[in-house]
Amino acid sequence: MKTLFLIVLLLSLPAGLRAEDGHQLWLRKQQAAPVKVVSSAKNSAIVATAKQELQQGWRGKAGASVALTIKKDKAIKFDGFHLSPNGVQATTEAGLLYGVFELLRRQQTGQAVSDALSNPSYEYRLLNHWDNPDGSVERGYAGQSIFWRKDNALVTTAEDKIRWQEYARANASVGINGAVINNVNASQLILTPEYLGRVKAIANVFRPYGVKVYLAVKFTSPALLGGLKTSDPLDPAVATWWQSKTKEIYRLVPDFGGFLVKASSEGQPGPQDYGRTHADGANMLADAVKPYGGIVMWRAFVYSPNDKDRAKQAYNEFVPLDGKFRDNVIIQVKNGPVDFQPREPFSPLFGALKKTSVMPEFQITQEYLGHAIDLVFLSTMWEECLQSDTYQAGPGSTVARCTDGRVYPQKHTAMAGVSNVGLDTNWTGHDFAQANWYAFGRLAWNNTLKSAQIADEWLKLTFSGAAAPQSAAPQYAADWNTNFLGPVKQMMLDSREAAVNYSVPLGLHHIMSATRGHYGPGPWWAPPKMRADWTPPYYHQADSAGVGFNRTTTGSNAVSQYHQPLASQFNNPQTCPDEYLLWFHHLPWNFKMKSGHTLWEELGYHYDKGVQQVRQFQKVWDKAQPYVDAERFAVVQYKLRSQSGNAVQWKDACLLYFQQFSHMPLPATIEPPASNLDAIIANDMHPRGQEN
């Protein structure tokens, strides 16, 4: 029915608007001028790629000469580069490629191409794909895996290679230089010779774009694959098995990046199963990849059902191990202490680990933010985290500075993003979800970039000229800036806050519907015998006395994991920022907010505001129709309609549910619920197929 609706909608649109399906991402073909490329670098696949990109995308003076120069320069870090209007200088071949993409981006977006030094904030900038050997994607909303498939999974086709090449090119264009191509909930199959053969094929396609392959590994692989009686990291036979397997991988893929490990978490096996520490497990693997220059990314996402506050466990387990990890181990820390929530305070591990390399992990795929249905630009969320001050080394010790080596010396620096890529034609399931892939790459390269600049770039690269007349008059360009770029960019910048408003305002968290894979509201969801920390009531703790999780000194004392003055600020409801209020406090329904409203009234106003914001997004997009190609306009319009209904359901469900405890009327200015709670809950109890 949905497909039929879209077909009808497309046919009803004005003829003559050039259709685009989003497959080219922000790398849409441009009319290039002739350019002469002069290179002092040795011929290589990466240099050849840089030359090709220049020739295909040059928008500068016709016949200009552009120099690509490899030269030692202490000012250039990692794969950074010096940029000039007619040249790129770098110390690595990958640096030349990134400089070329920056030069072309500036030309295409109207930014000045002036002399500039550009160094990446992080040495490793990676996508984590939660792709399974059978082709499914955990928390994927854009179709099946681009790397694996159930039938003939290990046969590499010409179509596969084209897709991988397009993917690697997109990554390189925003500075992403690595990809973990399988799920952190890893299958041991990935380390079998058959699957490693496909890993080699993928790496061969990635190599001309400077993108390295990494693998997530199952900690018990020595027992599952090697026939050993144990996978104890301190057992010499286990270490030998990993060394042998690592040697096999590097023989196939000489530039293999290393391992990602999820261990002793959510049922995944790890060193704690053998009475060992995270450091014991990580160091054993780090020793195996060390001779080849590889790294181990060890995830700090750990929690078990026996802790009274899941948010505290990672800090409790890892801080005592600070300084005990090998220098090629990087602890991969989610942006918040729970689980990629629409809003969380930053993880207290940032800055608390002073002798250990730490890398932020963000979720690009929208597990808790509307899947591939809701339009939510995540750059503002990541910017908020990166610029949060930890105070660990005094004021200005932001998460960004604590992870990129500016506050504490780190042997290696990195940032990871959980990918939203799949086999859908437009790669991400929602045309605007492409902006999150783009934004992650840009922030991993420069963690001080502002979301407004990133949105501006992406819109110009992705939509500019999509519905322009054959003779793109100056007036059309001016109108496009005023009537499309300005309002649509503001919609993107407001979209994350809108999603927080209509789903989890004022510090509420993890109250999504588990029945529908965390899509839509489910504050009531608590099946019998289910682990408490997997249910929303564990987090909102609503009762007649109030709502919220008490993490103050009178509760779980999670506030103590933050450095002063944050600990005291979060501990006091009068000084705690409103956006984290119910994260740290269980407060009465009539608690007086800074606005003068009661807590109950404030919740209602936020939920209602979120609904009104999404309705405004619909109006913005409808007015943008003259400037958008027909196909993408129709699809985004349809998705916004679905999001609007989703926002109303969030508002109605949560306010009706919490009203059972508050016993207070809704403010008269709030739109009354369109349904009743029993009907909403009954509908949620029937799992639906994945929407896209």
HELIX and SHEET records of a PDB file:
HELIX    1   1 LYS A    2  LEU A   11  1                                  10    
HELIX    2   2 ALA A   45  GLY A   57  1                                  13    
HELIX    3   3 GLU A   93  THR A  109  1                                  17    
HELIX    4   4 ALA A  158  SER A  173  1                                  16    
HELIX    5   5 GLN A  188  LEU A  191  5                                   4    
HELIX    6   6 PRO A  193  PHE A  206  1                                  14    
HELIX    7   7 ARG A  207  TYR A  209  5                                   3    
HELIX    8   8 SER A  221  GLY A  226  1                                   6    
HELIX    9   9 PRO A  236  LEU A  252  1                                  17    
HELIX   10  10 PRO A  271  TYR A  274  5                                   4    
HELIX   11  11 HIS A  278  VAL A  289  1                                  12    
HELIX   12  12 LYS A  290  TYR A  292  5                                   3    
HELIX   13  13 ARG A  310  LYS A  312  5                                   3    
HELIX   14  14 GLN A  313  PHE A  318  1                                   6    
HELIX   15  15 VAL A  319  LEU A  321  5                                   3    
HELIX   16  16 SER A  379  LEU A  386  1                                   8    
HELIX   17  17 VAL A  399  THR A  403  1                                   5    
HELIX   18  18 ASP A  431  ALA A  433  5                                   3    
HELIX   19  19 GLN A  434  TRP A  445  1                                  12    
HELIX   20  20 SER A  451  PHE A  463  1                                  13    
HELIX   21  21 PRO A  474  TRP A  480  1                                   7    
HELIX   22  22 ASN A  481  LEU A  485  3                                   5    
HELIX   23  23 GLY A  486  SER A  503  1                                  18    
HELIX   24  24 PRO A  505  GLY A  507  5                                   3    
HELIX   25  25 ALA A  532  TRP A  534  5                                   3    
HELIX   26  26 PRO A  536  HIS A  540  1                                   5    
HELIX   27  27 ALA A  558  GLN A  561  5                                   4    
HELIX   28  28 LEU A  566  ASN A  571  1                                   6    
HELIX   29  29 ASP A  578  TYR A  580  5                                   3    
HELIX   30  30 LEU A  581  PHE A  584  1                                   4    
HELIX   31  31 LEU A  599  LYS A  623  1                                  25    
HELIX   32  32 GLN A  625  TYR A  627  5                                   3    
HELIX   33  33 ALA A  630  SER A  662  1                                  33    
HELIX   34  34 LEU A  677  ASP A  684  1                                   8    
SHEET    1   A 5 VAL A  35  SER A  39  0                                        
SHEET    2   A 5 ALA A  64  ILE A  70  1                                        
SHEET    3   A 5 GLY A  87  ALA A  90  1                                        
SHEET    4   A 5 PHE A  81  SER A  84 -1                                        
SHEET    5   A 5 ALA A 116  SER A 118 -1                                        
SHEET    1   B 9 TYR A 124  ASN A 128  0                                        
SHEET    2   B 9 GLY A 178  VAL A 180  1                                        
SHEET    3   B 9 LYS A 212  ALA A 216  1                                        
SHEET    4   B 9 GLY A 258  VAL A 261  1                                        
SHEET    5   B 9 ILE A 295  ARG A 299  1                                        
SHEET    6   B 9 VAL A 329  LYS A 334  1                                        
SHEET    7   B 9 SER A 357  GLN A 363  1                                        
SHEET    8   B 9 ALA A 414  VAL A 418  1                                        
SHEET    9   B 9 TYR A 124  ASN A 128  1                                        
END                                                                             
